[in-house]
Amino acid sequence: MATIDRDVVIIGAGPSGLTAAHALQQAGRTVAVLEARNRVGGRTWTDEVEGATLELGGQWISPDQTGLYELIGELGIDTYPRYREGAGVFIAADGTRTEYTGDDFPIGPEAIEQTNRLIAEMDRLAAEIDPDRPWEHPRARELDTISFHHWLRGQSDNEEACTNIGLFIAGGMLTKPAHAFSALQALLMAASAGSFSNLVDEDFILDRRIVGTMQGVSKALAERLGDAVHLENPVLRLQWHDGGVTAHGSTVTVNAKRAILAVPPNLYSRISYDPPMPRRQHVTHQHQSMGLVIKVHAVYPTPFWRDKGLSGTGFSPSRNVQEVYDNTMLDDPRGTLVGFVSDEKADALYALGDKARREAILADLAAFLGDEALEPEVYFESDFGAEEWTRGAYATSYDLGGLHRFGPEQHEPVGPIYFSSSDLAGEGYQHVDGAVRMGKRTAARVDAALSER
């Protein structure tokens, strides 16, 4: 067991932790990054599966994600556009399949009118919310103590419109049923992206991809940090006092003046703290939980849907696969589809055996894009819910009433311990951009605190 002394120890080598470490190193501070896994990247992860390169975790970048754009510019990393030429496909609750173009789902005129009215109301409220402090909104308690499901139905009696709106934030973002989180939590999700209109525009929120994949951002940061990154070193014990911390990894112990926990809040309890965390922190962290999603990858000899005039984009509030996109890698002649199965639908499919689950998912891809989807060359399911050091996806959110009650505590350091992850971000919440923003912000706070010593 090696023992080293550093200014700051960072626990977690995802985008937030590595960004914080990089910023502190640039500020002249000595750092050590302890990572439980045998890789960097956290919830961004690229793997080779049967000869296909697959982005198993976070991957897209949108125009508003300036924190991430600034970082990749510094690192010399380029982007390329997501394929989007051709018609999309919408499958209604009654099974009707429609190919469409334009911004509106191919639903009845009343449902379209009510959907657009709900989007406008979400935009109006999101514009009033500071994503860094949503609990300060004058109606925060009111909006946080009603579920998003019930709030929508209080705004409109058109069930189709309410269900379609719920698809974007419940299944598409928080990956929890709409009755499990509050209207305020939904509005934070919208405010974090600039507006709800941005969230429902897949050509905005899923605009571009990273050349070399999103995990490549973390790899580039780790390369600059060099031997400051220690893999396979889960921190299960953290001693702390006003003057500093001692972080115990598997093969490295770090004495430091400050610590940054750069892991999602649902993993804070994996660490034994000596002395224990204050009561308020103990309780706060128990009200933040991960969602659940199956990210499905299917690779074909060619992107056959393009020959049919289809973009590969599909939506359905009723199918197990609620979203599907063309996810073909840059310069790859093969075609790749990515689909998402969220919350209770993921529960149902995980209850099946592997073969039955695969058949059910491929049947949905075929319903969107044709029977050719039934026979992929490569098929893989990302399962972050089963990972010891993640335990869900995409990020944590508060339970009903938790955001206004506990949110003000989430950024407060405990003695020398600071917190940083995309789960705690305002702008860029749940996205790599939020992780980067939080990493830079936390590094600046720690650097300032060290300067005051």
C-alpha positions as CSV (number, residue, x, y, z in Angstrom):
1,M,0.0,0.0,0.0
2,A,1.5,3.3,-1.1
3,T,0.7,6.5,0.8
4,I,1.0,9.8,-1.0
5,D,0.4,13.5,0.0
6,R,-1.5,15.8,-2.4
7,D,-3.4,19.0,-2.2
8,V,-6.6,17.4,-3.5
9,V,-7.9,13.9,-3.9
10,I,-10.7,13.3,-6.4
11,I,-12.8,10.2,-6.0
12,G,-14.2,9.2,-9.4
13,A,-12.6,9.4,-12.9
14,G,-15.6,10.3,-14.9
15,P,-15.9,13.6,-16.9
16,S,-16.6,15.7,-13.8
17,G,-13.8,14.3,-11.6
18,L,-11.2,14.4,-14.4
19,T,-12.2,18.0,-15.4
20,A,-11.8,19.1,-11.8
21,A,-8.5,17.4,-11.5
22,H,-7.3,18.9,-14.8
23,A,-8.4,22.4,-13.7
24,L,-6.7,22.1,-10.3
25,Q,-3.5,20.8,-11.9
26,Q,-3.5,23.8,-14.3
27,A,-3.9,26.0,-11.2
28,G,-0.7,24.6,-9.7
29,R,-2.3,22.1,-7.3
30,T,-1.2,18.6,-6.8
31,V,-3.9,16.0,-7.3
32,A,-4.7,12.3,-7.2
33,V,-7.7,10.7,-8.8
34,L,-8.9,7.4,-7.4
35,E,-11.2,5.4,-9.6
36,A,-13.0,2.1,-8.7
37,R,-13.2,0.8,-12.2
38,N,-10.4,-0.4,-14.5
39,R,-11.2,2.4,-16.9
40,V,-11.9,6.2,-16.9
41,G,-15.1,7.7,-18.2
42,G,-17.8,6.8,-15.6
43,R,-21.1,6.8,-17.4
44,T,-19.4,7.4,-20.7
45,W,-18.0,4.2,-22.0
46,T,-17.0,2.8,-25.4
47,D,-16.4,-0.9,-26.0
48,E,-15.7,-3.2,-28.9
49,V,-18.5,-5.8,-29.2
50,E,-18.0,-8.5,-31.9
51,G,-16.0,-6.1,-34.0
52,A,-18.4,-3.2,-33.6
53,T,-17.5,0.0,-31.7
54,L,-20.4,0.9,-29.5
55,E,-21.0,3.9,-27.2
56,L,-22.5,2.2,-24.2
57,G,-23.1,5.3,-22.2
58,G,-23.6,9.1,-22.8
59,Q,-22.7,10.2,-26.3
60,W,-24.5,13.3,-27.8
61,I,-23.6,17.0,-27.6
62,S,-26.1,19.8,-28.3
63,P,-25.5,23.4,-29.3
64,D,-26.1,24.8,-25.8
65,Q,-23.5,22.6,-24.1
66,T,-20.8,25.2,-24.2
67,G,-19.0,23.9,-21.2
68,L,-18.3,20.6,-23.0
69,Y,-17.6,22.4,-26.3
70,E,-15.0,24.6,-24.6
71,L,-13.3,21.5,-23.1
72,I,-13.1,19.5,-26.3
73,G,-11.8,22.6,-28.1
74,E,-9.0,22.7,-25.6
75,L,-8.4,19.0,-26.1
76,G,-8.4,19.3,-29.9
77,I,-11.4,16.9,-30.3
78,D,-13.9,17.3,-33.1
79,T,-17.5,16.5,-33.6
80,Y,-19.8,15.2,-36.4
81,P,-23.5,15.4,-37.0
82,R,-26.0,12.7,-36.1
83,Y,-27.7,11.3,-39.2
84,R,-31.2,12.8,-39.6
85,E,-32.1,12.8,-43.3
86,G,-35.5,11.4,-44.2
87,A,-38.8,10.7,-42.4
88,G,-39.3,9.8,-38.8
89,V,-41.7,7.1,-37.6
90,F,-44.4,7.4,-35.0
91,I,-46.3,4.4,-33.6
92,A,-49.5,5.4,-31.8
93,A,-51.1,3.7,-28.8
94,D,-53.4,1.8,-31.1
95,G,-50.4,0.5,-33.1
96,T,-50.9,2.8,-36.1
97,R,-47.5,3.4,-37.7
98,T,-47.0,6.7,-39.5
99,E,-44.0,8.1,-41.3
100,Y,-43.8,11.8,-40.9
101,T,-41.7,14.9,-41.3
102,G,-41.8,18.2,-39.4
103,D,-41.9,19.1,-35.8
104,D,-45.3,17.6,-34.8
105,F,-46.1,14.0,-34.1
106,P,-48.7,12.6,-36.6
107,I,-51.6,12.8,-34.1
108,G,-55.0,14.3,-34.2
109,P,-55.4,18.1,-34.4
110,E,-56.7,18.4,-30.9
111,A,-53.8,16.4,-29.5
112,I,-51.4,18.5,-31.5
113,E,-53.0,21.7,-30.2
114,Q,-52.9,20.5,-26.6
115,T,-49.3,19.1,-26.9
116,N,-48.1,22.5,-28.2
117,R,-50.0,24.3,-25.4
118,L,-48.3,22.1,-22.8
119,I,-44.9,22.7,-24.4
120,A,-45.6,26.5,-24.3
121,E,-46.6,26.3,-20.6
122,M,-43.5,24.2,-19.8
123,D,-41.3,26.8,-21.6
124,R,-42.9,29.6,-19.7
125,L,-42.3,28.1,-16.3
126,A,-38.8,26.8,-17.2
127,A,-37.9,30.4,-18.2
128,E,-38.7,31.5,-14.6
129,I,-36.5,28.8,-13.0
130,D,-32.8,29.2,-12.2
131,P,-31.5,25.7,-13.0
132,D,-28.8,26.2,-10.3
133,R,-31.5,27.1,-7.7
134,P,-34.9,25.7,-8.8
135,W,-36.0,25.6,-5.1
136,E,-36.0,29.4,-5.1
137,H,-39.0,29.6,-7.5
138,P,-42.0,31.2,-5.7
139,R,-44.1,28.1,-6.4
140,A,-41.3,25.6,-5.8
141,R,-43.1,23.7,-2.9
142,E,-46.3,23.6,-4.9
143,L,-44.6,22.3,-8.0
144,D,-42.5,19.8,-6.1
145,T,-45.3,18.2,-4.2
146,I,-47.3,17.1,-7.2
147,S,-46.2,14.4,-9.6
148,F,-45.4,15.3,-13.2
149,H,-48.1,12.8,-14.3
150,H,-50.8,14.6,-12.3
151,W,-49.6,18.1,-13.0
152,L,-49.9,17.4,-16.8
153,R,-53.4,16.2,-16.4
154,G,-54.2,19.2,-14.3
155,Q,-53.2,21.3,-17.3
156,S,-55.0,19.3,-20.0
157,D,-57.6,16.6,-20.3
158,N,-56.2,15.3,-23.5
159,E,-54.6,12.0,-22.5
160,E,-52.7,11.6,-25.7
161,A,-51.0,15.0,-25.3
162,C,-50.1,14.3,-21.7
163,T,-48.7,10.9,-22.5
164,N,-46.6,12.2,-25.4
165,I,-45.2,15.0,-23.2
166,G,-44.4,12.6,-20.5
167,L,-42.5,10.5,-23.0
168,F,-39.7,13.1,-23.3
169,I,-39.0,13.7,-19.6
170,A,-40.1,10.5,-17.9
171,G,-38.9,7.8,-20.4
172,G,-36.5,10.0,-22.3
173,M,-34.6,11.9,-19.6
174,L,-35.2,10.9,-16.0
175,T,-36.0,7.3,-16.9
176,K,-38.5,7.0,-14.2
177,P,-42.3,6.9,-14.4
178,A,-43.9,10.3,-14.5
179,H,-45.8,9.6,-11.3
180,A,-42.4,9.1,-9.4
181,F,-41.0,12.6,-9.7
182,S,-42.4,16.1,-9.4
183,A,-43.4,18.8,-11.8
184,L,-40.5,20.9,-10.4
185,Q,-38.0,18.2,-11.2
186,A,-39.4,18.1,-14.7
187,L,-39.1,21.8,-15.0
188,L,-35.5,21.7,-13.8
189,M,-34.8,19.2,-16.6
190,A,-36.3,21.6,-19.1
191,A,-34.5,24.7,-17.7
192,S,-31.2,22.9,-17.7
193,A,-31.4,22.6,-21.5
194,G,-32.6,26.2,-22.0
195,S,-36.3,25.3,-22.6
196,F,-38.6,22.3,-22.9
197,S,-38.8,23.0,-26.6
198,N,-35.1,22.1,-26.8
199,L,-35.8,18.8,-25.0
200,V,-38.5,17.8,-27.4
201,D,-36.4,18.7,-30.4
202,E,-34.2,15.6,-31.1
203,D,-32.3,17.5,-33.8
204,F,-31.2,20.0,-31.1
205,I,-30.6,17.8,-28.0
206,L,-29.1,15.0,-30.0
207,D,-27.3,17.3,-32.5
208,R,-23.8,15.9,-32.8
209,R,-21.4,13.2,-31.7
210,I,-17.7,13.2,-30.6
211,V,-15.1,12.0,-33.0
212,G,-13.3,9.2,-31.1
213,T,-16.5,8.8,-28.9
214,M,-17.5,10.6,-25.7
215,Q,-15.3,8.4,-23.5
216,G,-12.4,9.8,-25.5
217,V,-12.9,13.1,-23.7
218,S,-12.1,11.4,-20.4
219,K,-9.3,9.4,-21.9
220,A,-7.7,12.7,-23.2
221,L,-8.0,14.3,-19.8
222,A,-6.5,11.2,-18.1
223,E,-3.6,11.3,-20.5
224,R,-2.8,14.9,-19.4
225,L,-3.1,13.9,-15.8
226,G,-0.7,11.0,-16.3
227,D,0.2,9.0,-13.2
228,A,-2.2,11.1,-11.0
229,V,-5.0,8.7,-12.1
230,H,-5.1,5.5,-10.1
231,L,-7.5,2.9,-11.5
232,E,-9.0,-0.1,-9.6
233,N,-8.9,1.9,-6.4
234,P,-12.4,2.2,-4.9
235,V,-12.5,4.4,-1.9
236,L,-14.5,2.6,0.8
237,R,-13.2,4.7,3.7
238,L,-12.7,8.4,4.0
239,Q,-11.3,10.0,7.2
240,W,-11.8,13.7,7.5
241,H,-11.3,16.7,9.8
242,D,-11.3,20.4,9.3
243,G,-7.7,20.3,8.1
244,G,-8.0,17.6,5.5
245,V,-8.8,14.0,4.5
246,T,-7.3,10.6,4.2
247,A,-8.8,8.6,1.3
248,H,-8.2,4.8,1.5
249,G,-8.1,3.1,-1.9
250,S,-7.2,-0.5,-2.6
251,T,-3.5,0.1,-3.3
252,V,-3.1,3.8,-2.7
253,T,-3.8,5.9,0.4
254,V,-4.0,9.7,-0.2
255,N,-3.6,12.4,2.4
256,A,-5.0,15.6,1.1
257,K,-6.2,19.0,2.1
258,R,-9.4,18.7,0.3
259,A,-11.5,15.9,-1.3
260,I,-13.9,16.0,-4.2
261,L,-16.6,13.2,-4.5
262,A,-17.1,13.1,-8.2
263,V,-19.5,10.1,-8.2
264,P,-23.3,10.2,-8.4
265,P,-25.1,10.8,-5.1
266,N,-26.5,7.2,-5.0
267,L,-22.9,6.0,-4.5
268,Y,-22.0,8.4,-1.6
269,S,-23.1,5.8,0.9
270,R,-20.6,3.2,-0.5
271,I,-18.0,5.1,1.5
272,S,-17.6,4.8,5.2
273,Y,-16.9,8.3,6.7
274,D,-14.9,8.8,9.8
275,P,-16.5,10.8,11.5
276,P,-19.9,10.2,9.9
277,M,-21.5,12.7,7.6
278,P,-23.8,15.2,9.3
279,R,-27.5,14.1,9.6
280,R,-28.7,16.4,6.8
281,Q,-26.3,14.9,4.3
282,H,-27.2,11.4,5.3
283,V,-30.9,12.1,4.7
284,T,-30.4,14.2,1.6
285,H,-28.6,11.4,-0.3
286,Q,-31.3,8.9,0.4
287,H,-33.8,11.0,-1.6
288,Q,-31.7,11.0,-4.7
289,S,-32.0,7.8,-6.9
290,M,-31.1,6.6,-10.3
291,G,-33.5,5.8,-13.1
292,L,-33.4,2.7,-15.1
293,V,-32.9,2.3,-18.9
294,I,-31.8,-0.4,-21.3
295,K,-29.8,1.2,-24.1
296,V,-30.0,-1.2,-27.1
297,H,-27.4,-1.4,-29.9
298,A,-28.1,-3.3,-33.1
299,V,-25.6,-3.3,-36.0
300,Y,-26.5,-4.3,-39.6
301,P,-24.5,-4.8,-42.8
302,T,-25.9,-1.5,-44.1
303,P,-28.1,1.3,-42.8
304,F,-31.0,-0.2,-44.7
305,W,-33.6,2.3,-43.4
306,R,-31.9,5.1,-45.3
307,D,-32.7,3.4,-48.6
308,K,-36.4,3.6,-47.6
309,G,-36.2,7.3,-47.1
310,L,-36.2,7.0,-43.3
311,S,-33.9,8.8,-40.9
312,G,-33.8,5.9,-38.4
313,T,-35.6,8.1,-35.8
314,G,-38.7,6.7,-34.2
315,F,-41.0,7.4,-31.2
316,S,-43.8,5.5,-29.5
317,P,-45.3,6.0,-26.1
318,S,-46.8,2.5,-26.2
319,R,-44.0,0.2,-27.4
320,N,-41.3,-1.1,-25.1
321,V,-38.7,0.7,-27.2
322,Q,-39.9,4.3,-26.9
323,E,-37.1,5.9,-28.9
324,V,-34.8,4.7,-31.7
325,Y,-32.1,6.6,-33.7
326,D,-29.6,6.0,-36.4
327,N,-26.4,5.6,-34.4
328,T,-24.0,4.7,-37.2
329,M,-20.3,5.4,-36.3
330,L,-18.4,7.9,-38.4
331,D,-17.0,6.3,-41.6
332,D,-18.5,2.9,-40.8
333,P,-20.3,1.3,-43.9
334,R,-22.5,-0.7,-41.5
335,G,-25.6,0.7,-40.0
336,T,-26.2,1.0,-36.3
337,L,-29.5,1.6,-34.5
338,V,-29.8,2.6,-30.8
339,G,-33.0,2.2,-28.9
340,F,-34.1,2.9,-25.4
341,V,-36.4,1.0,-23.0
342,S,-37.1,3.0,-19.8
343,D,-38.5,2.7,-16.3
344,E,-41.4,0.3,-15.9
345,K,-41.0,-1.1,-19.4
346,A,-37.4,-1.9,-18.6
347,D,-38.7,-3.7,-15.4
348,A,-41.0,-5.8,-17.6
349,L,-38.3,-6.7,-20.1
350,Y,-35.7,-7.5,-17.4
351,A,-38.2,-10.0,-16.0
352,L,-37.9,-11.9,-19.3
353,G,-35.1,-14.2,-20.2
354,D,-32.3,-12.9,-22.4
355,K,-33.7,-14.5,-25.6
356,A,-37.3,-13.4,-25.0
357,R,-36.1,-9.8,-24.2
358,R,-34.0,-9.7,-27.3
359,E,-36.9,-10.9,-29.5
360,A,-39.2,-8.3,-27.9
361,I,-36.8,-5.5,-28.5
362,L,-36.0,-6.5,-32.1
363,A,-39.7,-6.8,-32.8
364,D,-40.1,-3.1,-31.8
365,L,-37.2,-2.0,-34.0
366,A,-38.8,-3.9,-36.9
367,A,-42.1,-2.2,-36.2
368,F,-40.4,1.1,-36.6
369,L,-38.1,0.4,-39.6
370,G,-38.9,-3.0,-41.2
371,D,-38.3,-6.7,-40.9
372,E,-34.6,-6.2,-41.7
373,A,-34.2,-5.0,-38.1
374,L,-34.9,-8.6,-36.9
375,E,-31.5,-9.9,-37.9
376,P,-28.6,-7.7,-36.7
377,E,-25.0,-8.8,-37.0
378,V,-24.3,-7.5,-33.6
379,Y,-26.7,-7.0,-30.7
380,F,-25.9,-5.6,-27.3
381,E,-27.7,-4.2,-24.3
382,S,-26.0,-1.6,-22.1
383,D,-27.0,-2.4,-18.5
384,F,-25.7,0.3,-16.2
385,G,-28.2,-0.7,-13.6
386,A,-26.3,-3.9,-12.9
387,E,-22.9,-2.1,-12.6
388,E,-21.5,-1.9,-9.0
389,W,-20.2,1.6,-9.5
390,T,-23.2,3.1,-11.3
391,R,-26.4,1.3,-10.4
392,G,-28.7,3.0,-12.9
393,A,-29.0,5.6,-15.6
394,Y,-28.8,8.2,-16.8
395,A,-28.5,10.2,-13.5
396,T,-30.1,10.7,-10.1
397,S,-33.1,12.8,-9.5
398,Y,-35.1,13.5,-6.3
399,D,-38.2,11.7,-5.2
400,L,-41.5,13.6,-4.9
401,G,-41.0,16.7,-2.8
402,G,-37.3,16.1,-2.4
403,L,-35.9,18.8,-4.7
404,H,-37.1,21.9,-2.8
405,R,-36.5,20.2,0.5
406,F,-33.0,18.9,0.1
407,G,-31.7,20.6,-3.1
408,P,-30.1,23.6,-1.2
409,E,-27.9,21.1,0.6
410,Q,-26.5,19.3,-2.4
411,H,-23.7,21.8,-3.2
412,E,-22.6,22.5,0.4
413,P,-19.2,21.1,1.3
414,V,-18.9,19.0,4.4
415,G,-15.7,20.2,6.0
416,P,-13.0,19.5,3.4
417,I,-15.3,17.3,1.3
418,Y,-16.9,18.8,-1.9
419,F,-19.4,17.2,-4.3
420,S,-19.2,17.3,-8.1
421,S,-21.2,15.4,-10.8
422,S,-23.7,15.9,-13.6
423,D,-26.4,14.9,-11.1
424,L,-25.8,18.2,-9.3
425,A,-25.6,20.5,-12.3
426,G,-28.0,23.2,-13.2
427,E,-27.1,23.9,-16.8
428,G,-26.3,20.6,-18.4
429,Y,-28.1,18.6,-15.7
430,Q,-27.8,14.8,-16.4
431,H,-25.4,15.5,-19.4
432,V,-21.7,15.4,-19.9
433,D,-21.8,19.1,-20.3
434,G,-23.2,19.4,-16.7
435,A,-20.4,17.1,-15.5
436,V,-17.8,19.4,-17.1
437,R,-19.4,22.5,-15.7
438,M,-19.6,21.0,-12.2
439,G,-16.0,19.9,-12.4
440,K,-14.7,23.4,-13.3
441,R,-16.9,25.0,-10.7
442,T,-15.9,22.7,-7.9
443,A,-12.2,23.0,-8.8
444,A,-12.5,26.8,-8.6
445,R,-14.2,26.6,-5.2
446,V,-11.5,24.2,-3.9
447,D,-8.7,26.3,-5.3
448,A,-10.1,29.4,-3.6
449,A,-10.5,27.6,-0.3
450,L,-6.9,26.4,-0.4
451,S,-5.7,29.9,-1.2
452,E,-7.5,31.1,2.0
453,R,-5.5,28.7,4.2
